[in-house]
Amino acid sequence: MGDNMSKRLKLVTASESEMEERSFINPYPDWDQGVLTSPNSEEDSDGDEPFDANGKVSEAFRKKLQNKMKDLLLQMEEGLKTADPHDYSTYTGWTGIALLYLQLHRVTNETSHLQRALDYVKRTLRSLSGRRLTFLCGDAGPLAVGAVTHHRLNNQAEAQECITKLLQLQRSVLSPDSDVPDELLYGRAGYLYTLLYVNKEISPDTVDEATIAKVVTAILESGKNLAKEEKKAERCPLLYEWHKKQYVGAAHGLAGIYYTLMQTGAKVHVDILSELVRPSIDYVRHKKFRSGNYPSSLSNETDRLVHWCHGAPGVIHMLIMAYKVFKDEKYMKDAVECGEVIWQRGLLRKGYGLCHGTAGNGYAFLSLYKLTQDKKYLYRACKFAEWCLGYGTHGCRIPDRPYSLFEGMAGAIHFLSDISEPESSCFPAFEL
């Protein structure tokens, strides 16, 4: 009995020290709505609160955000002079930078940002490899961002040329002989996202319904086949793997695929959502750790990662979408639990980026706020933004591509730019 108890204590201690190794202890007090200033108050809410009782971000906090963004943009542009000239991806390359400038143009309306986006787009479109086909890591991202940038500049012929090339990629997405996976980072869900993105940003019929339906069918068939092979079809009708592992998270896993299939633009039939997608989501829910976090893969039993790519910060988006689609409170309850995990363990030592950093984790709170209008989540998002205002001062690990959208500085700038208008915030290359 004594031996077992000491073993258990060792396990607890190990997991706690592991958590501290991966994240900083959250230094911020949690939300206390008693200290909010009135929206009509003359007094500026630059005390404890970055926003007023109506959820409007204060001028003082806005100014802080703008000053920091200006400073980081200068650092980023300087740093990019030594970045890999051949990396055209959205994830770590030039397309990600173009996407950031499109976002900055959206929030500020400054033409110079749109021109900057075009400069980067031109660079990416010269370097396409034809090897990969997703928004984040393949040719689809540069072509989609190129189409949207040209569209905003009224260069319709150039925009159309990008869309034509984007649609040509579907051959390898749909080919039954192709070894294309299904996940968001390198697979079919990443291509589907791209089609939905151009329809949202340009016009709803830029890509026709029939093309989208074919891609959706390919994803569904692939998921059904693996579920049968693994003899899990009854419990998890849509099962996916990448490099022989059944990942759970948003980047390589089930959460990212189910989330994309539930997007309204994908027009997946309500019966398919109920019969195939919903039970598969419930299967993932049953893998939840006691802490409220999720494993990186179905076979993994270690509660370690609290990243958008693996863990609660990615799974939360699937749960929020499931709540919107199925109107079942259990999804909301699980999403709220994810929010608690992220608040406790989401200030990451890995850095400030989107994929496995504090900015990506902060988007979870913005999504919860948009859904619930509960100011606790806006407060938490602002606190994660405040952490990012101290960029580089916490002793985080420096990422391999320190200025990129998904690993580094560009992602943090994107997050900071979304804090001022939380209602229209959007996790780039993922949310629509």
C-alpha positions in Angstrom: 0.0 0.0 0.0 2.8 2.4 1.0 4.7 1.6 -2.2 1.7 2.2 -4.4 1.1 5.5 -2.7 4.7 6.7 -3.2 4.5 5.6 -6.8 1.3 7.6 -7.3 2.9 10.6 -5.6 5.9 10.3 -7.9 3.5 10.2 -10.9 1.7 13.4 -9.8 5.0 15.2 -9.1 6.4 14.1 -12.5 3.3 15.4 -14.4 3.3 18.7 -12.5 6.9 19.4 -13.2 6.4 18.4 -16.8 3.6 21.0 -17.0 5.9 23.6 -15.6 8.5 22.6 -18.1 6.1 23.2 -20.9 4.2 26.3 -19.7 4.7 29.2 -17.3 2.6 29.5 -14.2 -0.2 31.9 -15.2 0.6 35.1 -13.2 -2.7 36.9 -13.9 -5.6 37.0 -11.5 -8.7 35.4 -13.1 -11.7 37.4 -14.2 -13.5 39.6 -11.6 -16.3 41.5 -13.2 -16.6 43.8 -10.3 -13.7 46.0 -11.5 -15.2 46.9 -14.9 -15.6 50.6 -15.6 -19.0 51.7 -16.9 -19.1 52.3 -20.7 -20.3 55.8 -20.0 -17.7 56.6 -17.4 -15.3 59.4 -18.1 -12.6 57.5 -16.4 -10.4 55.5 -18.8 -10.3 51.8 -18.0 -6.5 51.6 -18.1 -6.5 50.1 -14.7 -7.2 46.4 -14.3 -9.5 46.2 -17.3 -8.6 46.4 -21.0 -12.3 46.8 -21.9 -15.5 48.4 -20.6 -18.8 46.9 -19.5 -20.0 46.6 -23.1 -16.9 44.6 -24.1 -15.4 47.5 -26.0 -11.6 47.5 -25.8 -10.3 50.6 -24.2 -8.4 53.3 -26.1 -5.4 52.9 -23.8 -5.2 49.1 -24.3 -5.8 49.6 -28.1 -2.9 52.1 -28.2 -0.6 49.6 -26.3 -1.5 46.9 -28.9 -0.9 49.2 -31.8 2.5 50.4 -30.5 3.6 46.9 -29.9 2.4 45.7 -33.3 4.3 48.5 -35.0 7.5 47.6 -33.1 7.1 43.9 -33.9 6.4 44.5 -37.6 9.7 46.4 -37.9 11.5 43.6 -36.1 9.8 41.0 -38.3 10.6 42.8 -41.6 14.2 43.1 -40.5 14.4 39.4 -39.5 12.8 38.2 -42.7 15.8 39.5 -44.7 17.6 36.4 -43.6 14.6 34.0 -43.9 14.6 31.0 -46.3 14.0 32.5 -49.7 12.4 29.3 -51.0 9.8 28.7 -48.2 6.6 29.9 -49.8 4.3 28.2 -47.3 1.6 29.8 -45.2 2.9 27.9 -42.2 6.4 29.2 -42.0 7.0 31.1 -45.3 6.2 34.1 -47.4 2.4 33.3 -47.8 2.0 33.5 -44.1 3.5 37.0 -44.1 1.1 38.0 -47.0 -1.8 36.7 -45.0 -0.8 38.8 -42.0 -0.7 41.9 -44.2 -4.2 41.1 -45.6 -5.4 40.9 -42.0 -3.7 44.2 -41.1 -5.4 45.8 -44.2 -8.8 44.4 -43.0 -8.4 45.9 -39.5 -6.9 49.2 -40.5 -7.9 49.8 -44.1 -4.4 51.1 -44.8 -3.6 50.6 -48.5 0.1 50.2 -47.8 -0.7 46.9 -46.1 -2.5 45.6 -49.2 0.5 46.6 -51.3 2.8 44.8 -48.9 0.6 41.6 -49.2 1.0 41.8 -52.9 4.8 42.1 -52.7 4.9 38.9 -50.8 2.3 37.1 -52.9 4.3 37.8 -56.1 7.3 36.2 -54.4 5.3 33.1 -53.5 3.7 32.6 -56.8 7.1 32.5 -58.5 8.2 29.6 -56.3 5.4 27.0 -56.3 6.6 23.4 -56.2 3.5 21.4 -57.2 4.4 18.9 -54.4 1.9 19.7 -51.8 -1.7 20.9 -52.0 -2.9 22.4 -48.7 -3.4 26.0 -47.5 -0.8 25.7 -44.8 2.0 23.8 -46.4 1.3 23.5 -50.2 0.6 25.4 -53.4 -3.1 26.0 -52.5 -2.2 28.6 -49.8 -0.2 30.9 -52.1 -2.8 30.6 -54.9 -5.7 31.3 -52.6 -4.0 34.3 -50.8 -2.8 35.5 -54.3 -6.4 35.3 -55.6 -7.8 37.2 -52.6 -5.0 39.9 -52.7 -5.5 40.5 -56.5 -9.3 40.5 -55.9 -9.0 43.3 -53.3 -6.8 45.3 -55.7 -9.4 44.7 -58.5 -6.8 42.7 -60.6 -9.5 40.3 -61.7 -7.6 38.6 -64.5 -4.7 37.7 -62.0 -7.2 36.6 -59.4 -8.9 34.3 -61.9 -5.6 32.8 -63.0 -4.8 31.9 -59.3 -8.2 30.3 -58.9 -7.8 28.3 -62.1 -4.5 26.9 -60.9 -6.0 26.2 -57.5 -8.8 24.1 -59.0 -6.3 22.1 -61.1 -4.8 20.8 -57.8 -8.0 18.8 -57.1 -6.9 16.0 -59.5 -4.4 14.7 -56.9 -6.8 15.4 -54.0 -9.5 13.2 -55.6 -7.3 10.5 -57.2 -8.0 7.2 -55.5 -4.3 6.2 -56.2 -2.8 9.3 -54.5 -1.2 8.9 -51.1 -2.6 12.3 -49.9 -3.6 12.2 -46.2 -6.7 13.8 -44.9 -5.5 16.2 -42.2 -5.4 20.0 -42.3 -1.6 20.5 -42.5 -0.8 18.3 -45.5 -4.1 16.7 -46.5 -7.5 16.9 -48.1 -9.0 19.0 -45.2 -6.3 21.6 -45.9 -7.4 21.7 -49.6 -11.1 21.9 -48.6 -10.3 24.8 -46.2 -8.7 26.6 -49.2 -11.8 26.3 -51.3 -14.0 27.6 -48.5 -11.6 30.4 -47.8 -11.8 31.8 -51.4 -15.6 31.5 -51.4 -15.7 33.5 -48.2 -13.2 36.1 -49.2 -14.2 36.6 -52.9 -17.7 35.4 -53.5 -19.7 32.3 -52.5 -19.7 30.9 -56.0 -16.0 31.3 -56.8 -15.6 27.6 -56.4 -18.8 25.7 -57.4 -20.7 23.4 -55.1 -19.9 20.3 -57.2 -16.1 20.7 -56.7 -16.5 21.2 -52.9 -18.8 18.1 -52.8 -16.2 15.9 -54.5 -13.5 16.9 -52.0 -15.9 16.3 -49.1 -16.8 12.9 -50.5 -13.1 11.9 -50.8 -12.6 12.9 -47.1 -15.6 11.0 -46.0 -14.8 7.8 -48.0 -11.2 7.8 -46.7 -12.5 8.1 -43.1 -15.1 5.3 -43.5 -12.5 3.0 -45.1 -10.0 3.4 -42.2 -12.7 3.0 -39.6 -13.7 -0.3 -41.2 -10.1 -1.5 -41.5 -9.5 -0.7 -37.8 -12.8 -2.3 -36.9 -14.0 1.0 -35.2 -16.8 1.8 -37.7 -19.5 1.5 -35.1 -17.8 3.7 -32.4 -16.0 6.1 -34.8 -17.4 6.0 -38.3 -14.8 8.5 -39.6 -11.3 7.6 -38.6 -8.1 9.2 -40.0 -4.4 8.7 -39.5 -1.1 10.4 -40.5 2.1 8.5 -40.6 0.3 5.5 -39.1 -0.8 7.4 -36.1 -4.4 8.4 -35.3 -3.8 12.0 -34.2 -6.5 13.9 -32.3 -5.5 17.6 -32.6 -6.2 20.4 -35.1 -3.1 20.2 -37.3 -2.7 16.5 -38.1 -5.7 15.0 -36.5 -9.4 14.3 -36.2 -10.4 17.6 -34.6 -9.1 19.6 -37.6 -10.9 17.3 -40.1 -14.2 17.2 -38.3 -14.1 20.9 -37.7 -13.6 21.6 -41.4 -16.4 19.1 -42.4 -18.8 21.0 -40.1 -18.2 24.4 -41.8 -21.4 25.7 -43.4 -19.6 26.3 -46.7 -18.7 22.6 -46.9 -22.5 21.9 -47.2 -22.2 18.4 -45.7 -25.7 16.9 -45.6 -27.3 17.1 -42.2 -27.8 13.2 -42.2 -24.1 12.7 -42.8 -23.2 15.1 -40.0 -25.5 13.3 -37.6 -24.7 9.7 -38.6 -20.9 10.0 -39.3 -19.4 13.2 -37.9 -21.3 13.4 -34.6 -20.5 9.9 -33.3 -16.9 10.4 -34.4 -16.7 13.6 -32.3 -18.2 11.8 -29.4 -15.6 9.1 -29.7 -12.8 11.8 -29.4 -14.7 13.3 -26.4 -14.4 10.0 -24.6 -10.6 10.2 -24.9 -10.5 13.4 -22.8 -8.1 13.4 -19.8 -9.5 14.1 -16.3 -7.8 17.5 -16.5 -10.1 18.4 -19.5 -7.2 18.3 -22.0 -7.0 15.8 -24.9 -4.2 13.4 -26.0 -2.1 14.0 -29.1 -3.1 10.7 -30.6 -5.7 8.0 -29.7 -3.0 5.7 -28.4 -1.2 8.3 -26.3 -2.0 8.4 -22.6 0.2 11.3 -21.5 -1.5 14.6 -20.6 1.3 16.9 -21.9 0.6 19.2 -24.8 -1.7 22.3 -24.6 -1.1 23.5 -28.2 -3.4 24.4 -31.1 -1.7 21.5 -33.0 -2.1 18.9 -30.2 -4.4 19.3 -27.2 -7.3 21.4 -25.9 -6.5 24.6 -27.9 -7.3 22.9 -31.2 -10.0 20.5 -30.0 -12.0 23.4 -28.5 -12.7 24.8 -32.0 -14.2 21.4 -33.0 -16.3 21.3 -29.8 -17.6 24.9 -30.3 -18.6 24.1 -33.9 -20.3 20.8 -32.7 -22.3 22.9 -30.3 -23.3 25.3 -33.0 -24.3 22.5 -35.4 -25.9 20.0 -33.0 -27.1 22.4 -30.2 -26.1 19.9 -27.5 -24.9 21.4 -24.2 -22.4 18.6 -23.7 -20.2 20.1 -26.4 -20.3 23.5 -24.7 -19.5 22.0 -21.4 -16.4 20.3 -22.8 -15.3 23.5 -24.6 -15.5 25.4 -21.3 -13.3 22.7 -19.7 -10.8 23.2 -22.5 -10.9 26.9 -21.7 -9.9 26.2 -18.1 -7.0 24.0 -19.2 -5.8 26.7 -21.6 -6.1 29.4 -18.9 -4.0 27.3 -16.4 -1.4 25.8 -18.8 -1.5 27.9 -22.0 1.3 30.4 -21.6 3.8 28.3 -23.4 7.6 28.1 -23.0 7.7 27.1 -26.7 7.0 30.7 -27.7 4.3 33.1 -28.8 3.2 31.6 -32.1 0.0 30.1 -33.4 0.7 26.4 -33.8 2.3 25.7 -30.4 2.4 29.1 -28.7 0.5 31.6 -26.6 -1.1 33.5 -29.5 -2.7 30.3 -30.8 -4.0 29.5 -27.4 -5.4 33.0 -27.0 -7.6 32.5 -30.0 -9.5 29.8 -28.0 -10.7 32.5 -25.7 -11.8 34.8 -28.5 -13.8 31.9 -30.0 -15.4 31.2 -26.6 -16.2 34.9 -26.3 -17.8 35.2 -29.7 -20.0 32.2 -28.9 -21.0 33.0 -25.3 -20.5 36.8 -25.0 -19.2 36.0 -21.5 -16.6 38.7 -20.7 -14.5 36.3 -18.7 -13.2 35.0 -22.1 -12.5 38.4 -23.5 -10.6 39.2 -20.3 -8.6 36.0 -20.7 -7.9 36.7 -24.3 -6.7 40.2 -23.4 -4.4 38.7 -20.7 -2.8 36.3 -23.2 -2.4 39.4 -25.5 -0.8 41.2 -22.6 1.7 38.3 -22.3 2.5 38.7 -26.0 3.1 42.4 -25.4 6.1 41.2 -23.5 7.4 39.4 -26.6 10.9 38.0 -26.0 11.1 38.9 -22.3 9.9 35.6 -20.8 12.8 33.4 -21.8 10.8 31.3 -24.3 12.5 29.0 -26.8 13.2 30.7 -30.1 11.5 28.9 -32.9 13.2 27.6 -36.0 11.4 30.2 -38.2 11.2 33.0 -35.6 9.3 35.5 -37.8 6.8 33.2 -39.5 3.0 33.1 -39.1 2.6 29.7 -37.4 5.8 29.5 -35.4 6.8 33.0 -34.6 6.3 36.7 -34.6 3.8 37.2 -37.5 1.4 34.9 -35.6 1.6 37.0 -32.4 1.0 40.2 -34.4 -2.0 38.6 -36.1 -3.5 37.7 -32.7 -2.8 41.2 -31.3 -4.5 42.7 -34.3 -7.6 40.7 -33.6 -8.0 41.7 -30.0 -9.3 45.2 -30.7 -12.3 43.8 -32.7 -12.9 40.5 -31.0 -16.3 39.9 -32.7 -14.6 39.6 -36.1 -11.5 37.8 -34.9 -10.4 34.7 -36.8 -7.7 32.2 -36.3 -5.8 32.4 -39.7 -5.8 29.4 -42.1 -8.3 27.6 -39.8 -11.4 29.5 -38.8 -13.7 30.9 -41.5 
